[in-house]
Amino acid sequence: MSKLLEIKICGIKDKESMNAALNNKANYVGLVFYKKSPRNISIELSKELLKRRNSYTKIVVLTVDPDDILISNIIFNIQPDFLQLHGQETPERCKAIKTKFNISIIKGIGITNKEQLIYSTKKYGDVSDILLLDAPSSTLPGGNGTKFNWEVLKNYDYRKKWMLAGGLKFDNIREAIKITNAPAIDVSSGVEVRKGIKDSKLIEQLIKKCKNI
């Protein structure tokens, strides 16, 4: 995979999809702990899927406005490399989680326009290790298959790593990277046959395409 582009496959909850992501060297695999999501996963199933965990692919756990009890349970049982906060967490809450649990933070942000992008970057930049820029949503916080205006990200200059998310799939990855020059991408619905159901062949095809961008 190109050193200039990292890929995260989010919302995995079956062995075939996990194997496809690991075997094709996805940089990140995301597990969703949010009961309203069709991609929600249990601690027990997560532990089963992570038996094939390797040293290359980073494990990300996505949560939405989690309390400390949930975070403690996740860290104890899964030991993720990153905790992705995809709700209404304030910068103060992000910093408190990062400090208390000594874990790297990915903060998901819905992007509407250039002004909001600049504001959110300034707001969360110092308390997160990676910013994940997604399409805004009034339904599920991410994984809706909806893209936003990528032109907003033209010439986006951020000193840390960031990920592009929102409606990314095999057919538009090249265009998305050309417009945004994103160093990393996050794909969920773009490798599904229906909402919440991943397809191992789609995962393999997308990762292979990303290697050649």
C-alpha positions in Angstrom: 0.0 0.0 0.0 1.2 3.5 -0.8 2.9 5.2 2.1 0.8 8.3 1.1 -2.6 6.6 1.7 -3.8 4.6 4.6 -7.1 2.8 4.7 -9.5 2.0 7.5 -12.3 -0.6 7.1 -14.9 0.3 9.7 -17.9 -1.7 11.1 -16.5 -5.2 10.7 -18.4 -7.9 12.6 -17.7 -11.2 10.9 -14.7 -13.5 10.4 -14.6 -13.3 6.6 -14.5 -9.5 6.5 -11.9 -9.4 9.3 -9.7 -11.9 7.4 -10.1 -9.8 4.2 -9.0 -6.7 5.9 -6.1 -8.3 7.7 -4.9 -10.4 4.8 -4.9 -7.4 2.4 -3.2 -5.2 5.0 -5.7 -2.6 5.9 -4.0 0.0 8.1 -7.0 0.1 10.5 -10.0 -2.0 11.3 -12.9 -0.5 13.1 -15.3 -2.2 15.5 -18.5 -0.4 16.4 -19.9 -0.2 19.9 -23.1 1.7 19.4 -26.4 -0.2 19.9 -28.3 1.8 17.4 -25.9 0.9 14.6 -26.5 -2.1 12.2 -22.7 -2.6 12.7 -22.9 -2.9 16.5 -20.7 -5.7 17.9 -20.4 -7.4 21.2 -17.3 -7.7 23.4 -17.5 -11.5 23.0 -17.6 -11.4 19.2 -14.9 -8.8 19.1 -12.5 -11.0 21.1 -13.2 -13.9 18.7 -12.5 -11.8 15.7 -9.3 -10.4 17.2 -7.7 -13.8 17.7 -6.1 -13.1 14.3 -4.9 -9.7 15.3 -1.5 -8.8 13.8 1.1 -6.2 14.5 0.4 -4.3 11.2 -3.3 -3.4 11.4 -4.4 -1.0 14.1 -7.6 -1.8 15.9 -10.0 1.1 16.3 -13.1 1.0 18.5 -15.9 3.5 17.5 -18.1 4.7 20.3 -20.7 7.5 20.5 -20.7 9.6 23.7 -19.4 6.7 25.8 -19.3 6.7 29.6 -16.3 5.6 31.5 -17.7 2.2 32.3 -18.1 1.3 28.6 -14.6 2.7 27.9 -13.1 0.7 30.7 -14.8 -2.5 29.5 -13.6 -2.0 26.0 -10.0 -1.3 26.9 -9.8 -4.2 29.4 -11.2 -6.7 26.9 -10.1 -5.5 23.5 -7.0 -3.3 24.1 -7.6 -1.1 21.0 -4.9 1.0 19.5 -7.4 3.9 19.0 -10.7 5.0 20.5 -12.9 6.7 17.9 -15.3 9.3 19.4 -18.1 9.9 17.0 -20.7 11.7 19.0 -21.1 15.1 20.6 -18.0 14.8 22.8 -16.6 18.1 23.7 -12.9 18.9 23.5 -12.8 18.7 27.3 -14.3 15.2 27.3 -11.9 14.0 24.6 -9.0 15.3 26.6 -10.3 13.7 29.8 -10.7 10.3 28.1 -7.3 10.5 26.5 -5.6 11.4 29.8 -7.6 9.0 32.1 -7.3 5.9 29.8 -4.0 6.7 28.2 -5.3 6.0 24.7 -5.0 7.6 21.3 -8.1 9.4 20.1 -9.8 9.7 16.7 -12.4 12.4 16.7 -15.2 12.1 14.1 -16.5 15.4 12.8 -19.3 16.2 10.3 -18.2 18.7 7.8 -20.6 21.2 6.2 -18.5 24.1 4.9 -15.0 25.6 4.9 -15.7 27.8 8.0 -16.9 24.9 10.0 -13.9 22.8 8.9 -11.5 25.5 10.2 -13.4 25.9 13.4 -13.6 22.2 14.2 -9.9 21.7 13.4 -9.0 24.4 15.8 -11.4 23.1 18.4 -10.4 19.4 18.4 -6.9 19.5 16.9 -5.0 19.6 20.2 -7.1 16.9 21.9 -7.2 14.2 19.2 -4.5 12.2 17.5 -6.4 11.8 14.2 -9.3 13.9 12.9 -11.9 11.9 10.9 -13.8 14.2 8.5 -17.2 12.8 7.7 -20.5 13.8 6.1 -22.9 15.4 8.7 -25.8 13.2 9.6 -29.0 13.4 11.6 -29.4 9.6 11.7 -26.5 7.4 12.4 -23.2 9.1 13.3 -21.2 7.7 10.3 -21.6 4.8 8.0 -24.5 6.3 6.1 -23.0 6.1 2.6 -23.4 9.9 2.2 -20.6 12.0 0.8 -20.1 15.7 1.3 -18.6 18.4 -0.8 -15.0 17.3 -1.1 -14.0 20.7 -2.6 -14.2 22.0 1.0 -11.1 20.1 1.7 -9.0 21.4 -1.1 -5.7 22.7 0.2 -6.6 21.6 3.8 -3.5 22.1 5.8 -3.5 20.1 9.0 -0.3 19.3 10.9 -1.5 16.0 12.2 -3.0 12.9 10.4 -6.6 13.1 9.2 -9.0 10.7 7.5 -11.6 11.2 4.9 -14.9 9.4 5.4 -18.4 9.6 4.0 -19.8 7.7 1.0 -16.4 6.4 -0.2 -16.4 3.3 -2.4 -14.5 1.6 -5.2 -15.9 3.9 -7.9 -15.1 7.3 -6.3 -11.9 6.7 -4.2 -9.6 8.0 -6.9 -11.7 11.2 -7.4 -11.9 11.7 -3.6 -8.1 11.5 -3.2 -7.5 13.7 -6.3 -9.6 16.5 -4.8 -8.7 16.3 -1.1 -5.2 14.8 -1.1 -6.3 12.9 2.0 -3.6 10.9 3.7 -6.1 8.3 5.0 -9.6 7.1 4.2 -12.3 5.4 6.2 -14.7 3.1 4.4 -17.8 1.3 5.8 -20.9 1.3 3.7 -18.7 1.3 0.5 -17.8 -2.4 1.1 -21.2 -3.6 2.1 -23.8 -5.6 0.1 -26.5 -4.1 2.4 -26.4 -1.9 5.5 -24.2 -3.6 8.1 -23.2 -6.6 6.0 -19.7 -6.4 4.7 -18.4 -8.3 1.6 -14.9 -9.7 1.8 -14.4 -9.4 -2.0 -15.4 -5.8 -2.0 -12.9 -5.2 0.9 -10.1 -6.9 -1.1 -10.9 -5.0 -4.3 -11.0 -1.6 -2.6 -7.8 -2.1 -0.7 -6.0 -3.3 -3.9 -7.2 -0.3 -5.8 -6.0 2.0 -3.0 -2.5 0.5 -3.4 -2.4 1.9 -6.9 -3.6 5.4 -6.3 
